[in-house]
């Protein structure tokens, strides 16, 4: 007999939205809403601006046509980037970034074309600027609403991806989160047929389970099943092939759900190497294009920061010189990209200049810290000279924080994957620091957490992530209490 689905799946099979509410339909509706908002914003900005400045409606038809052109191009560019996929819609940071860059690029391109074709005189600067700002604001507000609604709909199973049945190895349906995940993404799981592992291993699988498969096929026909999911250990190739052979009479797609061992590897990016697909368990250092983008951000950011903070650095140097004996700068050996050693610049905040095989981390109320040094460390002003390291190419604005050579050697021996931090340049700030892992690491667990965040940053690097970290660092610097 075909077993009914587990209780968790039954919950998803009830209270579904109408069958027309499929992800593909919702994605098209979101594109339509984008187009409507853009057209309405364009016309409203044109009419409003001309009424305020000239007391007339102006060339409403011209602006309406231009708004339609902007809407069509925006939707096409978003479609190319798969921006209307439900998973993309719920990823709000990515959606915001995509909307901002696409909208800005589109306006820049259209203005350049209008200038080249000598039709830019048809559009007032006030209307164009207001359209850009109002349209962008409206789109971002709508994207926020759409992301929350879509996330809620996915959680409650409101999207109807189709009726489905599952053939599962006994015990996997309850131990795996596949049943719940399918329900949350719109699949109405109607039945689960569980097969004991002993029977799956039998070479007579088809003959011994023929009545059950026949009943399942009849059920699929009667209930218009649209998908079949197999939740079976991938090592059981004979069983999978046999079940596929039985199900070939059903004109529906059959999906093989990864087992627990395989699923953990498939979470990594898949890449093609000829005719073979591989899971990239550990990404290589950044490509030359990524390094070029990151270096450009470093050079621009470090140069601007030096210009902005030059007065602060000058005053700091004078205060250090006037309040304690010793040099203004403190230089220490650190390890950078590929484990290569370099000398890091910092404002001196201590009465000692440790740079040897034994280095003691700064602690709370550390007597080695000078009075001015305590304030410099608290505000992170002592880190500003590292902008020189960035310009030299030893460091980046964002990356894993470089540790003293003595600590580096110690942690490489006791923390797995610690050396992987050297796959990118070290940074003045990093993902670990903006997530609270900054300053003294009194326990091994704290250092492990810092390393985990550093590895996540390396595996998920993007230019936008660097910008986010820089902004979060700027906002949180003066609220930090972990730097001694």
N, C-alpha and C positions, 0 to 999 in steps of 0.2 A: 504493500500500500504506500502511496505517496504521502509522506508526513506533512502536516501543516507547518507553515513557517513559524519560527520562534516568536515569542510574545513581543519582543522589541520590533521585529519586522512588521507584525500585525498592526502595531501602532502607526507605522508609516503608510500602511495600506488603507487606512481610514482617514476621512476628512480631507481628501485630496481636492485640489482646485480642479475646475473643468479640464478636460483633456486638451483643449486648445492652448492652455497655458504652458506651452513647451518653451524650453530655453531659447530655441531658434526664433520663436515668435517674440519673446521678450527682448531679445537682442535687437531685432528689427524695430520694435517699438521705442527702444532707447535711442536708436539712431534718428527716428522720426522726431522724438522730443528734442534732441539736440538741434536738429534743423529748424524746428519751430521756434525754439528759444533764440537762435541766432538771427533768424529773419525778423522776429518781433523786436529784438534788441536793436538791430540795425535801423529799422524804420522808426522806432520810438526815439532813438538818439538823434536821428536826422530831423524829425518833426519837432522834437523838443528844443533842439539847439536853434533851429531857424525861427521858431516862434519867440524864443527869448531874445535872440539877437536882432532879428529883422521883422518880427511880427507877421511873417508869412510861413506857409508850409514848405516853401522851397521846392526842390526837385525831388518830390517824394517817390516818383516812379523810378528815377535813376538810382536812388538809394535802395529801393526795394529790389531792383534787379541786382545791384551789387551785393546786397545781403544774401540773396539766393545763391549767387556765385560763391560767396564765402562759405555758406552752409554746405553746399555740395562738395567743395574742396576739403572742408574740415572733416566731413563724414568719410570721404574716400581715404584721406590720410589716416584717420583713426581705424578704419577697416583694415588697411594695410598693416597696421601695428597690432591687429587683433584686439583693439581696445574695447570692443563690445562683447567679448566673451565674458560669461558670468564670473569666472575666476578672476579675470582682469578687473571687472567692475568692482568686486569686493576688495581688491588690493588698493586701498585709498591712496597711499603715498605714490604708487606707480601711476594711478589714474591722474592725480594732481600734476605729477611731473609731465606725463604725456600731454595732458590738456594745455598746460602752460607752454611747453615747447612747440607743440603743433600750432596753437593759436598765434604765438609770436612769430614763428617761421612763416606761417601763412600770410599774416599781415605784411611782414617784410617783403615777401616774394611778390604779393599783389601790388604793393606800393612801387616796387622796383619796375614791374611790368607797366603799371600805369604811367610812371615817369618816362619810361623808354618810348611808350606809344603816344606820349604827349597828351594824355587825357586826365592827368592828375589835377588840372585846373577845375575839373567838373566837381571835385569833392573838397569841401572845406576842411581845414586842419582840425577845427574844433569838433566837427562831427566825427572825423576819423579817429581822433584820440578818445573821444567819449565812447564810441562804438567799441574800440579795443578794450577799454577799462570796464565798461558796463557788461559787454558780452562775456569777457573773461570771468567777471565776478558771478554773473548769472550761471555760467556753465559750471564753475567750481561748486557753487551752492547746490546745483542740481546733481552733480556727481556725488556729493556727500550724501544727499537724500537717497539717491539710487543705490549707493553702496550699502547703506544701512538696511534699506528695504530688501535688497537682493540677499544680503547675509541672513536676514531674518527668514526670508522665504526658503533659502537653502536649508536652514536649521529645522524648519517646521515641515519640510517636504512639500511645499506648495507648488513646485514645478513638476509637471507631468512629463517625464522622459519616456514613459511607456511601461506596460506591464511586463513583468519578468518572472522567471523561475530560476532556481539555483539547484545545482547538483553538487553536493558537498561531501567531503570525507567526514566520517562520523567524528563529532567533537569540534571540528574546525569552525562550523557556523556560529557556535556560541563563544569560542575563544577568540575568533577574529573580529575586527571592527568593520569588516567588509559589509555585513548586513546593514549596520547602522549608517555607514557611509553612503551606500547605494540609496537608502531611503532619504537621506538628507539631500541627495542630488537628483531627486525627482523620479527614481525608479520605483514603481509600485511592485514590490516583491510579493507575489501571490503564493508561491509554494516553495518549500525546500525539501529535496529528496536526499536524505543522508544515507551513505553507503559505508558499512564497516570497513576498516582498513584491511581485514583479512580477505574480504571478498574482492576488494580492489586489486589485491596482489594475486588473485587467482587467474590463471590463463583462461578459465571458462567463464569469465565475467559476463559476457553477453548472454550465454545460455542460461546461467543461473538467475540473472536479473531481468530476463526477457519480459515477464508479465508486468513488472514495475515500470520498465521503460515504455511499454506499450500504453499503460495507463497514463503515464506522464505526457506522452505525445498526444493522446486523445484530449487530455486536459488542456494542453497548449493550444490545440486547434479550437476547442469549444470556447475558450476564454480569450482568444485572439492575443496570445502571448507574443511580444515583440522582441524580447531578448532572453538569452539563456546564459547564465554565469556558471562557470566551473570553479569550485573552490577545492582543489585537490593538490596534494603535494606534487611539485613539478618533477620529482624523481620518478613518478609513476607514469612513465611515457606510454606503456602498453595500455593502461587504463584510460588515459586521456584519448589516445587514438581510437580505442574501442568505442568510447562514448561518442566521439565525433562521428564515427561511422554509423551509429544508431540514429543520431540526430540529423543526418544529412537529408532526411525526408522533410524536415521542417525548414521553410524558407525564411529563417530568422538568423541574425548574427549570433555567434557563440563567443563569449568572452572568457578567457582564462585569467582568473584572479591570482595574483602572486601569493605564494605561501609566505609564512613568516620569515623564513631564511632569505628568500629571494627579494621580498618587499624592502628589506632594509638596504639592499644594494641599489634597487631601482629608484630610490629617493634621490640618488645622485644624477647629475646631468648625463644624458645619453648622447654619444657621439658616434659618427660613422667612420669606420676605418676600412675603406674598400666596401666589400659586401658584408662585413661583420660590424655589428653594433656593440659598443662597449659602454659600461658604466664608469664614468670618471670618478673613481673613489677619492682621488686627491688631484686637484687641479694643478697644472704647471704654473710657474711664475707668470706674471702678467705678460700678454703678448706685446709686441713692439708698439702697436697702436694704443693699447691701454697704457703702456708706460709713457708714451708721448703725451697722452691726455693728462695723465697724473703729473708728469713733469711740467707741463704748461700751467696747470693749476698751482703747482708749487712755486714756480718762478713768479707768476703774477701775484699770488697771495703773499709770498714772503716779501716781495718788493714793496707792495702796498703797506704791509704790516710794519716794515722798517720805517717807511715814511711817516706813518701815523704814530708809531711808538718811539721815534727818535728822541723827542723831548723827555719822555719817561725814562728811557735808557740812560740818557745823559745825567739826569737828576739822580738816578739810582747809582750810577758809577761814582758820583761825587759823595753821596751818602755813605757808600761802602768804604770809600777811601778815608772819609773824615771820622768814622765811628769805630774802625778796627784796623789792626795792622795786617798787611798781606795784600796780595794782588786783587784787582777788581774782578777778574774772571777766574773761574775754576775750570780746569780741563781734566777730563778723565777718560780712560780707554773704555770704549763700548764696542759691541759687535753689531755690524750692520748687514746689508744684503749679502747673502751667501756666507755669512759668518766672518766677513772681513772686518778687521779692527779699524777703528777711527777714533779721533779725539773729539769729544763733545764739548761745546762751550756752554757755560752757565755762569750767572752772577754768583760770586762767592757768598755763601750764607753761613758758613761755619768757620771756626777758628783753626780747623785742620784741613789738609788737602790730601785725603786718602785716595790712593790709586795703586794698589798692590794686590797681593794674593789674599789679604784679609781686609774686608770692608764691612763696617757695621752700619746697617740701615738707620736713618734718622727715626727717632721715636718721639713720642709726646713729651714735652718739657725736656728735650735733649739739651744738656749743658753745653754741648759743642756748638749749638746754634747761636749766632750773634743776635742782639736785640733787633737790628734792622733785618737780619736774615729771617727771623721768624715771620715778620710781616711779608717779606718777599716771597717766602714759600707758601704762605697762606693765600696770597693773591696770584701765585704762579708767575709773577714778574721775573723771578729768577730764571725762568725757562726762555725768556725772550731772545737771549743771544743765540739760541739754537736756530733762529732764522738764518744765521750765517752758515750753519751746517746744511740747511736746506738749499741755500744758494750754491754752496760748494758741491752739492749732489750726494753728500753722505747720508742725509736724512730727507724725509718727506714731511709735509705738514701733518698728514694723517698716516698712522701705521702703528704697529706694536711698539710700546715704549721700550727703548733699549736699556738693558740693565748693565750694571758694572760687570767687567769681565770676570771677576771672581764669582759673582752670583750666577752669571751665565753658565760657567763651567759646572757649578754645583747643581743647578736646576736641570741641566741637560741629562744628568745622570739619574735623577729621581722622578722626573715628570715625562711621561711618554708624549711624543710629538712636540716637545718643547722646541726642538731645533727647527721645526717647520715654520716657526715665526720668522726665520731669516729668508723666507721666500719672497718677501717684499722689504723695501727700505723701512727702517724704524721711523717713528713719527714723533712729533712734538705732543700730539694728543692722539687718542685712539678710541676704538669701540669699547674697550674695557674701561677706559677712564670715564667716558660719558655715562657708563652704566654703573658707576659707583666703585669700581675697583681701581682706586687711585691711592698713591702714597704707600705707607708701610704695609708690608704683607707679613703679619706676625705669625701666621700659620701656613702650613703647606697647602691646606684647602683653599685659602685665599689666593695663593699663587696659581693653583690649578684652575680656579674660576677665571682668573685673568687670562691664562693661556687659552682656555676654552673660548673666551670672547675674541681673543686675537686670531685664533684659527677660523672662527666663524667669519670674521672680517675678511680674511684672506680668500676664503672660499666663496664669498658673496660680494666681492669688491665691485663697485661701480663708481663713476664720477659723482653721481648724485649722492651716494652714501658718504663720500668724503665731504661734500658740501654740508650734508646734514650734521655730520660729526663736528665740523668746524663751527656751525651755527649753535649747536647744543653746548659746545665748549665755551663759546663766547657768552652764552646766557648763564651758564652754571658756575663759571670760574669763581666769582666772588661769593658764591654760596657754599663752596666746598669747605669741609672741616676735617678732611683726612690727610692733608699735607702738613707735615710737621717741620 
